């Protein structure tokens, strides 16, 4: 069972904090504020192509994050939730 399935079944996404903003995904990576850290799970909401739950696998000093899956490039107004 995947973590996203477990969260859906229990109706608990263990949400800690979120940002709502214009989000840009470029070259499959997302820029996140410094409060999001490597190893943390995030949930993307209100995206056309990338809604879902991901783990931050790398995060550079420029706050550009690589996630557990490659994201589709897009810009959208939506949420990124820290889990």
ABEGO torsion letter per residue (X at the ends): XBAAAAAAAAGBAGBABBBBBBBBBBGGBBBBBAABBBGBBBBBBGBAAABEBBBBABBBAAGBBBBABBBBBBBBBBBBBBX
